[in-house]
Amino acid sequence: MSSISVVIPTYNKLSDLESTLSGFTQQTNKNFEIVIADDGSTDNTQQMIRSFSHQMNIVYSYGESKGRASARNRGIQLASGDLIVFVDSDRIPSSSFLEEHCNALRAKEKIVSIGSKYSILRKYTSKLRIPFNAQTEFLRFIERNPGVTQKLLNEETLFTSEVLRQNLDAAIKTFYLFEPPDNFNSIREVVSDRFSDFRFAWIAATTGNMALRRNDIRDLSFDESMIGWGAEDTDFAYQLYLRGYEFHFTPEASNYHQEHPRAPGEFEQLINNIKRMCAKYPDAIEILLWRKVTEYKDNFTFLEADKMLKEFEKLPSGVLRESILSLLQEKYC
C-alpha cells in the first residue's frame, strides 16, 4: 500500500486546523503522515498540534511568514510519502478521503486526482457572508437543525473537535452547508469526471483538495512570487498540464471548508496573480482565456474557452494565428 503525505500550510488557523486534524484521526486509510508547514503563526498552533501527536504521525515545521506558496514548497520538501495530498488547514476530510484519493491514483500514471469540495458551518459570525446562491441552503441548514438558531445568534461554536472524533461522517452530514462552484458540475456533465479532451481541467485542480504522486513533482514547485490569496495553485496545476498530466475528478474524495469571513482584498490579490501568470506565460492562449472567464464577467464560460482554444490550435502558424494571439494579449494581458 502506498504511503501518503498530507501537506497542510497554516497561518493563525488554530481552531480550524484542530477540526481538520480531528477529521484525519478518523481516516479509513491509516498509512499516512501529516506535514504541517506553519507560515509564522502566533496563536499557539504548535501547542495544539502536540495534542494530536499520539494519534497520528505529524511532521511540524515552523517558518517565518513568506506566504502560501513558500509554505507548500517547504511541506513538499519534508514529505516522505509515495503520494502527496494537498489540503488547506480549514478543510475537514470525510472518513474515506485518503482512501479514495489513493484508489484514484492507482488507476493510471501521470494523473492528478481532484476531490470534491463542500462547505460546512462550524461557527457563525456577523462578518460571515453566505453567498447569494447558497442562501436557500443556509435556510435549509437552519430547518434541519432547529436547535441551532440561538447558537447562531450568540455566535457560538456549533460543533467541537470531540464531536468530529466521535462520529465524523454524522457531524459532516449534520453541519453540511452548501456546495460551492469549485466542483465544476456543469462542465463535468459535458466532459465527464475524466475531463475528457477538456483543455482547462487544470483550473479545477486547487490545493484545497488534490493528490498526486510525489515523484511527479520532484523538480516542480509553487511560484513564490505569487503574493496573497489565489492562483499559486492554479499555476502549479498549469505546470503539470504542460507536462502532459491528466486531471481526474474523484467525487468520493470529499472535504468540507469551514466557512469563515473572507479577508479583504482577496479578489484583487487573485487578479494580480493572474496578471503575473500572463507575464510568466505570454504566449499561452489558455492563460489569456482563463483570465477572460475569471476577471471579465461577460458570460464567457470555460466550455466556450475550450472550443475557442481548439479552433485556435487548428490554425497553421502564420499571420492569422499571430494576430489572434496579439489581440488577446492586448486585451487580457
C-alpha positions in Angstrom: 0.0 0.0 0.0 1.3 3.4 -0.9 2.2 5.8 1.9 0.6 9.2 1.9 1.9 12.7 2.9 -0.8 15.2 3.6 0.7 18.7 3.1 -1.1 21.4 5.1 0.1 25.1 5.2 -1.3 27.1 8.0 -1.2 30.6 9.5 -3.1 31.5 12.6 -5.9 29.0 12.0 -5.7 27.1 15.3 -9.4 26.3 15.7 -10.0 25.4 12.0 -6.8 23.3 11.9 -7.9 21.4 15.1 -11.1 20.4 13.4 -9.2 19.4 10.3 -6.8 17.2 12.2 -9.7 15.7 14.1 -11.1 14.6 10.7 -7.7 12.9 9.8 -7.8 10.9 13.0 -10.9 9.1 11.6 -9.5 8.0 8.2 -10.1 4.5 6.9 -6.6 4.6 5.4 -4.1 4.8 8.3 -0.9 4.8 6.2 -0.2 8.5 6.2 1.7 11.4 7.8 0.5 14.9 8.2 3.1 17.6 7.2 2.2 21.0 8.6 4.1 23.9 7.3 3.4 26.8 9.7 3.8 30.2 8.0 4.6 32.1 11.1 1.5 31.6 13.3 1.3 33.4 16.6 -1.8 31.7 18.1 -0.4 28.6 19.9 -0.8 26.4 16.8 2.2 24.3 17.7 0.9 23.5 21.2 -2.5 22.4 19.8 -0.7 20.2 17.3 1.2 18.4 20.1 -2.1 17.2 21.4 -2.5 15.0 18.3 1.0 13.6 18.3 -0.1 10.3 20.0 -2.9 9.8 17.4 -1.1 10.5 14.1 2.4 10.9 12.6 2.8 14.6 12.4 5.8 16.5 10.9 5.6 20.1 12.0 7.8 22.9 10.6 7.6 26.5 11.7 9.0 29.2 9.5 8.8 33.0 9.1 5.8 34.2 7.2 6.5 34.0 3.4 3.1 33.1 2.0 1.2 30.0 0.9 3.5 29.1 -1.9 6.6 29.1 0.2 4.8 27.1 3.0 3.7 24.4 0.5 7.1 24.1 -1.0 8.5 23.5 2.5 5.8 20.9 3.0 6.8 19.1 -0.2 10.4 19.0 0.9 9.5 17.5 4.2 7.1 14.9 2.8 8.2 11.3 2.7 5.1 9.5 1.3 4.7 8.0 -2.1 1.7 10.2 -2.6 1.1 13.8 -1.7 -2.3 15.1 -0.9 -2.7 18.9 -0.6 -5.4 20.4 1.6 -5.9 23.7 3.3 -5.9 24.0 7.1 -9.6 24.7 7.3 -10.9 21.7 5.3 -12.3 18.8 7.2 -11.9 15.4 5.3 -14.5 12.8 5.1 -13.5 9.4 6.6 -12.7 7.8 3.3 -10.9 10.9 1.9 -7.4 9.5 1.7 -8.5 6.0 0.7 -10.4 7.5 -2.3 -7.5 9.6 -3.5 -5.2 6.6 -3.1 -7.5 4.4 -5.2 -7.8 7.1 -7.9 -4.0 7.4 -8.3 -3.7 3.6 -8.7 -5.7 3.8 -11.9 -3.1 5.4 -14.2 0.3 7.1 -14.4 0.6 10.8 -14.8 -2.7 11.9 -13.3 -3.8 14.4 -10.7 -6.8 13.4 -8.5 -9.1 16.3 -7.7 -11.5 15.8 -4.8 -15.0 17.2 -4.1 -15.2 20.4 -2.1 -18.1 21.3 0.1 -18.8 23.8 2.8 -19.6 23.2 6.5 -20.6 25.7 9.2 -18.6 25.3 12.5 -19.2 28.8 13.7 -21.3 31.7 12.5 -20.3 35.3 13.0 -21.9 38.6 11.8 -19.0 39.1 9.5 -19.6 35.9 7.6 -21.2 36.4 4.2 -23.2 33.5 2.8 -23.0 33.6 -1.0 -26.3 34.7 -2.6 -26.7 31.4 -4.5 -26.3 29.5 -1.2 -28.8 31.4 1.0 -31.5 28.8 0.3 -29.2 26.1 1.6 -28.5 28.2 4.7 -32.2 28.3 5.4 -32.4 24.5 4.9 -29.5 24.2 7.3 -31.5 26.1 10.0 -34.6 24.0 9.3 -32.5 20.8 9.5 -31.1 21.9 12.9 -33.9 23.6 14.8 -31.8 23.9 18.0 -29.1 25.8 16.3 -30.7 29.2 15.9 -29.8 30.6 19.3 -26.2 29.5 18.8 -26.1 31.3 15.5 -27.4 34.5 17.2 -24.9 34.1 20.0 -22.1 33.4 17.6 -21.3 30.2 19.4 -19.3 27.2 18.0 -21.7 24.7 16.6 -19.6 21.6 17.0 -16.3 20.7 18.7 -13.4 18.6 17.6 -14.5 16.0 20.0 -17.8 15.7 18.1 -15.8 15.0 15.0 -13.7 12.3 16.6 -16.8 10.6 18.0 -18.7 10.4 14.7 -17.1 12.3 11.8 -19.4 11.5 9.0 -22.5 12.1 11.1 -21.2 15.5 12.1 -20.4 16.4 8.5 -24.0 15.4 7.5 -25.5 17.5 10.3 -23.5 20.7 9.7 -23.1 20.5 5.9 -23.9 23.9 4.5 -23.7 24.1 0.7 -21.8 23.0 -2.5 -19.7 25.8 -4.0 -19.0 26.1 -7.7 -15.5 24.7 -7.2 -16.7 21.2 -8.3 -17.4 22.4 -11.8 -20.6 20.3 -12.1 -21.8 21.9 -15.3 -18.5 21.2 -17.0 -18.3 17.7 -15.7 -21.8 17.0 -17.0 -20.4 17.6 -20.5 -16.9 16.3 -20.3 -17.2 13.6 -17.5 -15.2 13.2 -14.3 -12.2 12.5 -16.5 -12.4 15.9 -18.1 -12.1 14.1 -21.5 -10.5 16.3 -24.1 -11.1 19.4 -22.0 -8.1 21.8 -22.2 -8.9 23.6 -19.0 -9.1 20.8 -16.5 -6.1 22.3 -14.7 -8.3 25.2 -13.4 -10.2 22.7 -11.3 -7.0 21.4 -9.5 -6.6 23.5 -6.4 -4.6 22.7 -3.3 -7.8 22.8 -1.2 -8.2 19.2 -2.4 -5.9 17.4 -4.8 -3.5 14.5 -4.8 -0.6 13.2 -7.0 2.5 11.1 -6.8 5.5 12.6 -5.0 7.9 11.5 -7.8 5.8 13.6 -10.2 6.8 16.9 -8.6 10.4 16.3 -7.5 11.5 19.2 -9.8 8.3 21.2 -9.5 7.5 24.0 -7.1 4.9 26.6 -6.3 5.8 30.1 -7.6 6.7 32.1 -4.5 6.3 35.4 -6.4 2.5 34.8 -6.2 1.6 37.1 -3.3 -1.5 36.9 -1.2 -4.6 34.7 -2.0 -5.2 32.8 -5.2 -3.6 31.4 -8.4 -0.4 29.9 -6.9 -2.0 26.5 -7.0 -3.5 27.1 -10.5 0.0 28.0 -11.7 1.2 24.7 -10.2 -1.5 22.7 -11.9 -0.8 24.5 -15.2 2.8 23.4 -15.0 1.5 19.8 -14.6 -0.8 20.3 -17.6 2.2 21.5 -19.7 3.9 18.2 -18.8 1.0 16.2 -20.1 -0.7 15.2 -16.9 -4.4 14.3 -16.9 -6.8 15.6 -14.3 -9.4 13.2 -13.0 -12.2 14.2 -10.7 -12.7 11.9 -7.7 -16.1 12.8 -6.2 -15.8 10.5 -3.3 -12.6 12.2 -2.0 -14.5 15.0 -0.4 -13.6 17.6 2.2 -15.5 20.4 3.8 -14.4 24.0 4.0 -15.2 25.6 7.4 -16.9 28.8 6.3 -15.3 32.0 7.7 -15.3 35.7 6.9 -13.1 36.4 3.9 -10.1 38.6 4.2 -10.4 42.0 2.4 -8.8 42.3 -1.0 -8.7 38.6 -1.9 -10.2 39.0 -5.3 -7.8 41.8 -6.1 -4.9 39.5 -5.0 -6.2 36.8 -7.3 -6.4 39.1 -10.3 -2.8 40.4 -9.6 -1.6 36.8 -9.5 -3.4 36.0 -12.7 -1.6 39.0 -14.3 1.7 37.5 -13.0 0.8 34.3 -14.8 0.1 36.2 -18.0 3.5 37.7 -17.8 5.1 34.3 -17.0 3.4 32.6 -20.0 3.0 35.5 -22.5 2.2 33.3 -25.5 -0.2 30.9 -23.7 -3.7 31.5 -25.0 -5.0 29.2 -22.3 -4.0 31.7 -19.6 -5.5 34.6 -21.5 -8.8 32.8 -21.9 -8.7 31.8 -18.2 -8.3 35.5 -17.3 -11.2 36.4 -19.6 -13.5 33.9 -17.9 -12.3 34.8 -14.3 -12.0 38.6 -14.4 -14.3 39.8 -17.1 -17.8 39.0 -16.2 -19.2 38.8 -19.8 -20.8 35.3 -19.6 -17.9 33.7 -21.4 -17.6 30.2 -20.0 -14.8 27.6 -19.8 -16.6 25.4 -22.2 -16.7 28.2 -24.7 -13.0 28.9 -24.0 -12.3 25.2 -24.6 -13.9 25.4 -28.0 -12.1 28.6 -28.9 -8.7 27.1 -27.9 -9.3 24.0 -30.0 -10.2 26.2 -33.0 -7.0 28.3 -32.4 -4.9 25.1 -32.3 -6.2 24.1 -35.7 -4.8 27.3 -37.3 -1.5 27.0 -39.1 1.3 29.1 -37.9 1.2 32.4 -39.6 -0.2 35.9 -39.7 -3.8 35.0 -38.6 -2.7 32.9 -35.6 -0.3 35.6 -34.5 -3.0 38.3 -35.0 -5.5 36.5 -32.8 -2.9 36.0 -30.1 -1.9 39.6 -30.2 -5.5 40.8 -29.9 -6.0 38.6 -26.8 -2.7 39.7 -25.3 -3.6 43.4 -25.9 -7.0 43.0 -24.1 -6.2 40.5 -21.3 -2.5 40.6 -20.6 
